[in-house]
Amino acid sequence: VILYNINGFWNSLVALLDDLQQRGMIRGEWQQHIVVANSLEDIESVCKD
């Protein structure tokens, strides 16, 4: 899953996921399953990998 974080649109969700992870409500690293891309170049880089 790639979140295109244009103009910080997904910042609240990212903060929530970080908080849930710190509280132990999410097992593992959510970043292994969700990529937050701040630019089209980031998306392109993720798609190439």
C-alpha positions in Angstrom: 0.0 0.0 0.0 1.3 3.4 -0.9 -0.1 6.6 0.7 0.5 9.6 -1.5 0.9 12.2 1.3 0.3 15.3 -0.9 0.2 18.4 1.2 0.4 16.3 4.4 -3.0 14.8 3.7 -2.1 11.5 5.5 -0.2 13.0 8.4 -3.0 12.4 10.9 -3.2 8.7 9.9 0.5 8.3 10.1 0.5 9.9 13.6 -2.3 7.5 14.7 -0.4 4.5 13.3 2.7 5.6 15.2 0.8 6.0 18.4 -1.0 2.6 18.1 2.4 1.0 17.5 4.0 2.6 20.5 1.1 1.5 22.7 1.5 -2.1 21.4 -1.8 -2.2 19.6 -0.1 -2.9 16.3 2.3 -5.8 16.1 5.5 -5.2 14.2 6.3 -2.3 12.0 3.3 -0.9 10.1 5.9 0.7 7.7 6.7 -2.7 6.3 3.2 -2.8 4.8 2.4 0.9 4.2 4.7 3.3 2.4 4.2 7.0 2.9 5.3 8.8 -0.2 5.6 12.6 -0.1 6.4 13.0 -3.9 5.8 11.3 -7.2 9.5 10.5 -7.2 9.1 8.6 -4.0 6.2 6.6 -5.6 8.3 5.9 -8.6 11.2 4.7 -6.5 9.0 2.4 -4.5 7.5 0.9 -7.7 10.9 0.2 -9.2 12.0 -1.7 -6.1 
